[in-house]
Amino acid sequence: MTKLKEKRMELKITQNELAVKSGVQIGTLQKFETGENDISRARVDIVYKLSQALNTTIEELINQ
C-alpha cells in the first residue's frame, strides 16, 4: 500500500473527497495509489497539494 493511500485511509476520506480537497484529479490519485504512476516523479505542486490536504509532508508521501 502506498503512503498516499495509507494517509488517506487514516483520515477516513474517499478518493473523491481527497480530489476535491486537494484539487488533484481523481484519475491522478488513483494512478498514484495503484503504483501505476510514481508519486516521487510527480510535479512538486501536485505532491504539495496532496501533502497539505492530508496534513503531512512531501517527504512522507514520496518515501515509500
N, C-alpha and C positions, 0 to 999 in steps of 0.2 A: 504494500500500500504506500502510495506517495505521501510525502509530508503535507502536500496541499490537501489531499483527501482526509488525512488524519486530523488536520486542524479544522477543516470544515465540519467533520463529524463531531469533534469535541464541542463545537459551538451549536451542534444540532440544527444546522441550516442546510437547505437543499442547494443543489447546483444552481437552480434558478434564482434563489434568494441571494446567493453569492454573486451571481452575474449582475443582478440589479444593484446590489450594494457596492460592488467594485467598478461597475461599468465595463467589465470584460465580457465578451460574447460567450454564451454558454457552450458553443462548439469548441472554443479555445480551451475553456475549463475542462471539458470532457477529454480532450486530447492530452492535456497535462496529467489528468488523473489516471488515465489508462496507460500513460507512458508512451503514447504514440508520438507526442512532441516532448522534448526535453525542456523542462522549465528553466534549467540553468542556461539555456541558449536563447531564451525569450528576450524580447525587448525589456529594458530596465523599467520603463514606465508601466508596463503590464504587471511585472512582478511587484513593483512598488504598490500599485493599486490593490493587488491581491493581499499583500502583506498588511496594508492598512485596514482592509476590510476584515481580515482575520485576526487583527490585533497581535501581530507577530513581526518578526524581522525578515528582511530579504534573505539574509544568510540562513535562517531556519528553513525557509522554503526551498532554497536551492541545494542545500546539503542533504542529500538523500541517503 
